Amino acid sequence: MDTKLVFKIITPEGFDFTEEVDEVVAPGSEGEFGVFPGHIPLITTLNNGVVSYRKGTLKKDIDITAGYVEVGPDRVYILADKAQIKE
């Protein structure tokens, strides 16, 4: 089983973020969901909201507008209309 996830967000405007993380939480169109390494494959739409990720004890948030997510056992790829890292 994988121990990390490759987490990537890209937008048509050129935002490109990639990080190796332990957990991702996203605002799915059917409700918020979390992803850990080993997750079953999933493709779904995303609502406007905050995507959170955890790397060790560090937790960060990224604001996104609607988009899509592809999840696999070792990855979370998001294509969003817009994204911005929250400081």
N, C-alpha and C positions, 0 to 999 in steps of 0.2 A: 504494500500500500504506500502511496505517495505521502510525504510528510509536509509538503508545501504546495501552494497553488501559485501558478503564474497568473497575475491579475493585470488585465490590460483594458484601458479605456481609450477609444479614439473618437474623434468628431470630424465632420466634414470641414470644419473651420481650422483644422490643424492641431487640435489638442491631442497629445499622444503621451500617455502615462503607462508605464509598466513597472511592476514591483512583484517580488516574490513574497507571499503573505501566508498567514495561518488560517485566516477566516475572512469571508466577505458577506455583508448583509446588504440586500438590495430591495428597492421598492417595486416589486412585481405588480403587474396589472391585476392579479388576483390576491394581492396582499404581500406584505414583507416576507422575505425568505432568507435563510442563511445557507452558506456553502462552506463545507470543510473538505479537506483532501479526501478523495475516495467517493465523492458525490456521484450519483448516477447522472448520465447525460441528460441535458435539458436545454430547450430553446424556448424563450418566452419574451413577451413584451414588458417594458418597464414604464412606470408612471414617472412624472416629475417628482423629484424628491432627493433624498440623501443616500448615497452609497457609502457604507462604512467598511473599513478593512482593519484587520488587526495583524500586527507583526510583532510577535513576542508580547510584551506588555504595552506597546505603543498602539494607540487607536487613532485613526484619522478619518475624516469625512470629506466627501466630494459631492458637491451639488451637481445634479444632472437634470436635463430636460428629457422628455420621453425618448425611448430608444428600444434596443433589443439586447438580449444577453444570451450567450452560448456558454453552457457549463459542461465541463467534463471532469473526470476524476482528478485531473492535475491542472485545471485551468478555469478561469472565468474571464471571458472576453465580452466587453460591452461596446456597442456602437450607439452613441447618443447624439441628439441634435446639438447639444451644448454641454460643457462640463467645466467646473471650476473648483479647484482645491480650496477648502475652507481653512483659513488660518486661525 
